[in-house]
């Protein structure tokens, strides 16, 4: 075989190899993202879901909750909450999924150091809530902070020209004063979202609305105070919650915890996607800090004051 033929064959077989490699990468990615093999958790019979840190998204948590809810081998679910709250919609989506699962099997919320505002919102749908005596919870309220840098812009001669379709289209614009009309619009949104929060507590805890509203002014409570107010069912640690979940789920013997399977992508794909995600996140956070002065989201949030 001459040199030219060898090169041609090398290119052909090399192309076939690369094509097969690319196909395997794609196949693994599709299988992972589809959640194939998500059921069958070995010897585990109590699912464990963690809600930690600020609640900014719900997709993964809702997906994992759904899988546990559909798996007949999982007799009960524990949701461990250690969160100051966060965005409204993700909190509501997690709470709604817990509500759905509760119709099929018991869901026990175990509160860690902090389960406030949106962290408490997600707990309202649980079958039972267990808190430590010193857990910081409650904070039933809604907050939105809108920075105003118009005076600073005036001092340095910086102007922003706004073209809008209606008077309320730029409500919250940090480059102009916040008017009473702006405040009225935002207040109506805050009041409506707060009403939804109160309604979730009333329905989930089976409490009179007037009793809930009496403490739904954003105040924080300890686990002991929350129990006195009817916001939690009992005091105890994580292991107490595990035992309770096993009891409610009819588990014989010691409950065996299982966490959602991690469906990692192929390492090469994961490295690429992670680098892209990191770059986008860094750019978005820098832009947000420049526009908002680091003050956070302008929208209403179920968030503990100070966060």
TORBABA-441113 format. One line per 3 residues: number of its first residue (from 1); their letters; for each residue y, x, z of C-alpha. Coordinates in Angstrom, 2 decimals. Layout:
NUM	A	Y X Z | ...
This chain:
1	XXX	0.00 0.00 0.00 | 3.32 1.46 -1.02 | 6.33 1.69 1.27
4	XXX	8.16 -1.20 -0.40 | 5.24 -3.60 0.06 | 4.91 -2.59 3.70
7	XXX	8.57 -3.35 4.30 | 8.26 -6.76 2.64 | 5.19 -7.65 4.72
10	XXX	6.97 -6.43 7.87 | 9.95 -8.66 7.15 | 7.69 -11.66 6.48
13	XXX	5.59 -11.23 9.62 | 8.68 -10.40 11.67 | 10.33 -13.60 10.49
16	XXX	7.22 -15.60 11.34 | 7.13 -14.04 14.81 | 10.79 -14.81 15.46
19	XXX	10.30 -18.39 14.23 | 7.32 -18.86 16.55 | 9.28 -17.35 19.45
22	XXX	12.23 -19.68 18.81 | 9.86 -22.67 18.63 | 8.30 -21.75 21.98
25	XXX	11.74 -21.41 23.59 | 12.74 -24.82 22.26 | 9.46 -26.43 23.31
28	XXX	9.70 -25.07 26.86 | 13.29 -26.24 27.10 | 12.42 -29.75 25.93
31	XXX	9.47 -30.01 28.31 | 11.57 -28.83 31.25 | 14.46 -31.17 30.53
34	XXX	12.14 -34.13 30.00 | 10.69 -33.56 33.44 | 7.09 -33.43 32.22
37	XXX	4.79 -33.05 35.17 | 7.35 -34.36 37.62 | 4.73 -36.46 39.39
40	XXX	1.81 -35.21 41.38 | 3.28 -33.19 44.22 | 0.03 -31.79 45.53
43	XXX	-0.58 -32.74 49.13 | 3.01 -33.86 49.85 | 3.60 -37.46 50.87
46	XXX	7.26 -37.54 52.00 | 9.94 -36.58 49.49 | 12.94 -34.53 50.59
49	XXX	16.31 -34.74 48.84 | 19.31 -32.68 49.96 | 22.93 -33.74 49.54
52	XXX	24.90 -30.66 50.53 | 28.52 -29.70 50.12 | 31.21 -31.69 48.30
55	XXX	29.78 -34.45 46.12 | 31.09 -33.71 42.65 | 28.18 -34.88 40.50
58	XXX	25.13 -37.09 40.92 | 22.89 -36.63 37.89 | 20.29 -34.30 39.42
61	XXX	20.19 -36.08 42.76 | 19.76 -39.48 41.14 | 17.06 -38.12 38.82
64	XXX	15.12 -36.58 41.72 | 15.45 -39.75 43.78 | 14.16 -41.80 40.86
67	XXX	11.11 -39.57 40.44 | 10.23 -39.84 44.11 | 10.71 -43.60 43.92
70	XXX	8.32 -43.90 40.97 | 5.61 -41.66 42.43 | 3.06 -43.72 44.38
73	XXX	1.89 -40.59 46.20 | 5.28 -40.35 47.89 | 5.23 -42.85 50.75
76	XXX	8.78 -42.32 52.02 | 11.90 -40.35 51.17 | 14.21 -38.34 53.42
79	XXX	17.77 -37.68 52.29 | 19.26 -34.80 54.23 | 23.05 -35.13 54.16
82	XXX	25.39 -32.29 55.08 | 28.54 -33.13 53.16 | 32.24 -33.86 53.70
85	XXX	32.12 -36.40 50.86 | 33.66 -36.08 47.45 | 34.26 -38.02 44.28
88	XXX	33.89 -41.79 44.36 | 31.61 -42.48 41.38 | 28.95 -39.82 42.17
91	XXX	28.79 -41.05 45.77 | 28.32 -44.60 44.54 | 25.62 -43.59 42.05
94	XXX	23.56 -41.81 44.72 | 24.00 -44.74 47.11 | 22.90 -47.21 44.43
97	XXX	19.74 -45.22 43.66 | 18.84 -45.09 47.35 | 19.31 -48.86 47.44
100	XXX	16.85 -49.27 44.56 | 14.24 -46.97 46.09 | 14.48 -48.77 49.43
103	XXX	13.03 -51.88 47.79 | 9.78 -49.95 47.14 | 9.52 -47.50 50.02
106	XXX	11.50 -46.50 53.13 | 14.40 -44.07 52.83 | 15.54 -42.20 55.95
109	XXX	18.87 -40.37 55.98 | 19.01 -37.34 58.26 | 22.56 -36.25 59.04
112	XXX	23.21 -32.58 59.59 | 26.45 -31.02 60.78 | 28.61 -33.21 58.55
115	XXX	28.03 -36.56 56.87 | 31.53 -37.93 56.44 | 33.30 -40.17 53.96
118	XXX	31.27 -39.98 50.72 | 28.56 -38.29 52.76 | 28.39 -41.40 54.90
121	XXX	28.76 -43.68 51.87 | 25.47 -42.46 50.40 | 23.79 -43.06 53.76
124	XXX	24.74 -46.73 53.98 | 21.89 -47.78 51.69 | 19.16 -46.10 53.75
127	XXX	16.42 -47.94 55.60 | 17.29 -45.95 58.74 | 19.94 -43.35 59.58
130	XXX	19.30 -40.53 62.06 | 22.23 -38.40 63.28 | 22.57 -35.56 65.71
133	XXX	24.73 -36.41 68.74 | 27.37 -33.96 67.50 | 27.20 -34.79 63.80
136	XXX	30.65 -35.42 62.34 | 30.46 -38.65 60.39 | 32.46 -41.78 59.64
139	XXX	35.77 -41.07 57.90 | 35.47 -44.40 56.10 | 38.49 -44.11 53.87
142	XXX	39.89 -43.02 50.54 | 42.40 -40.31 49.74 | 44.29 -39.05 46.71
145	XXX	46.82 -36.23 46.76 | 49.29 -35.78 43.95 | 51.35 -32.56 43.92
148	XXX	54.95 -32.61 42.77 | 56.49 -29.43 41.37 | 59.51 -31.00 39.68
151	XXX	62.02 -29.25 41.96 | 60.40 -25.88 41.37 | 60.39 -26.52 37.62
154	XXX	64.10 -27.38 37.75 | 64.93 -24.16 39.61 | 63.22 -21.93 37.07
157	XXX	64.38 -23.95 34.08 | 60.92 -25.16 33.11 | 60.69 -28.49 31.30
160	XXX	57.80 -30.71 30.23 | 58.48 -33.27 27.52 | 56.31 -36.36 27.94
163	XXX	55.65 -38.92 25.23 | 53.77 -41.96 26.53 | 52.68 -45.39 25.41
166	XXX	53.67 -47.19 28.61 | 55.63 -46.77 31.82 | 52.51 -46.15 33.91
169	XXX	50.75 -43.76 31.53 | 51.96 -40.62 33.34 | 51.65 -41.85 36.91
172	XXX	51.09 -38.76 39.03 | 52.80 -36.41 36.58 | 53.58 -33.37 38.78
175	XXX	56.67 -32.54 36.74 | 58.64 -35.65 37.66 | 59.39 -37.39 40.99
178	XXX	56.78 -39.79 42.35 | 58.43 -43.23 42.23 | 57.82 -46.33 44.31
181	XXX	56.34 -47.95 41.22 | 53.91 -45.04 40.92 | 53.01 -45.38 44.58
184	XXX	52.33 -49.11 44.22 | 49.96 -48.51 41.31 | 48.06 -45.77 43.09
187	XXX	47.98 -47.73 46.34 | 46.34 -50.68 44.59 | 43.61 -48.37 43.28
190	XXX	43.09 -46.78 46.70 | 42.93 -50.19 48.39 | 40.36 -51.46 45.92
193	XXX	38.13 -48.39 46.28 | 38.48 -48.65 50.06 | 37.39 -52.29 49.88
196	XXX	34.27 -51.17 48.01 | 33.53 -48.62 50.75 | 33.93 -51.22 53.48
199	XXX	31.71 -53.62 51.54 | 28.97 -50.99 51.26 | 29.05 -50.41 55.03
202	XXX	29.05 -54.13 55.80 | 26.08 -54.77 53.51 | 24.12 -51.64 54.35
205	XXX	24.58 -51.77 58.11 | 24.65 -55.56 58.44 | 27.88 -55.43 60.41
208	XXX	30.77 -57.94 60.57 | 33.57 -56.93 58.21 | 36.20 -57.08 60.94
211	XXX	34.19 -54.59 63.03 | 33.93 -52.18 60.12 | 37.60 -52.47 59.21
214	XXX	38.53 -51.69 62.82 | 37.14 -48.16 62.35 | 37.62 -47.82 58.57
217	XXX	40.98 -46.07 58.85 | 39.63 -42.65 57.97 | 38.85 -41.57 61.53
220	XXX	35.90 -39.26 62.13 | 33.21 -40.03 64.69 | 30.50 -38.05 66.41
223	XXX	26.89 -39.11 66.02 | 26.98 -40.72 69.45 | 30.16 -42.65 68.66
226	XXX	28.75 -43.71 65.31 | 25.65 -45.06 66.99 | 27.76 -47.08 69.41
229	XXX	29.67 -48.51 66.43 | 26.44 -49.40 64.63 | 26.93 -46.87 61.83
232	XXX	23.68 -45.02 62.57 | 20.34 -46.19 63.98 | 19.27 -43.42 66.31
235	XXX	20.05 -39.92 67.51 | 17.75 -37.06 66.66 | 17.25 -33.93 64.62
238	XXX	15.67 -33.37 61.22 | 12.13 -33.33 62.59 | 12.74 -36.69 64.27
241	XXX	13.77 -38.04 60.87 | 10.59 -36.62 59.31 | 8.44 -38.34 61.92
244	XXX	10.30 -41.60 61.43 | 9.87 -41.43 57.67 | 6.14 -40.85 58.08
247	XXX	5.86 -43.77 60.48 | 7.80 -46.15 58.24 | 5.84 -45.01 55.18
250	XXX	2.47 -45.54 56.85 | 1.56 -41.88 56.59 | -1.57 -40.97 58.53
253	XXX	-1.27 -37.75 60.48 | 1.55 -35.27 60.08 | 3.99 -36.07 57.26
256	XXX	3.95 -33.40 54.55 | 7.31 -32.74 52.93 | 7.75 -32.04 49.26
259	XXX	10.93 -31.12 47.42 | 11.74 -31.96 43.81 | 10.22 -29.60 41.32
262	XXX	12.61 -27.14 39.78 | 12.34 -27.38 36.01 | 13.75 -24.00 35.07
265	XXX	14.42 -23.25 31.45 | 13.06 -20.16 29.67 | 14.69 -17.05 31.26
268	XXX	16.50 -15.96 28.09 | 17.93 -19.45 27.55 | 18.84 -19.70 31.24
271	XXX	20.81 -16.43 31.13 | 22.76 -17.54 28.08 | 23.50 -21.04 29.34
274	XXX	24.47 -19.76 32.80 | 26.97 -17.26 31.37 | 28.53 -19.98 29.23
277	XXX	28.69 -22.36 32.20 | 30.28 -19.68 34.40 | 32.93 -18.90 31.79
280	XXX	33.81 -22.55 31.25 | 33.90 -23.25 34.99 | 36.17 -20.26 35.68
283	XXX	38.57 -21.26 32.91 | 38.64 -24.89 34.05 | 39.27 -23.95 37.68
286	XXX	42.07 -21.57 36.73 | 43.73 -24.25 34.60 | 43.34 -26.81 37.36
289	XXX	44.90 -24.48 39.93 | 47.89 -23.81 37.67 | 48.49 -27.49 37.01
292	XXX	47.80 -28.82 40.51 | 48.72 -25.93 42.71 | 45.12 -25.85 44.00
295	XXX	45.42 -29.30 45.56 | 42.23 -30.77 44.11 | 41.48 -33.88 42.12
298	XXX	44.30 -36.39 41.54 | 41.87 -39.31 41.61 | 40.74 -41.26 44.68
301	XXX	38.02 -39.58 46.71 | 35.70 -40.42 49.57 | 36.59 -37.15 51.26
304	XXX	37.00 -35.90 54.80 | 40.66 -35.10 55.54 | 41.31 -31.39 55.29
307	X	38.96 -30.88 52.35
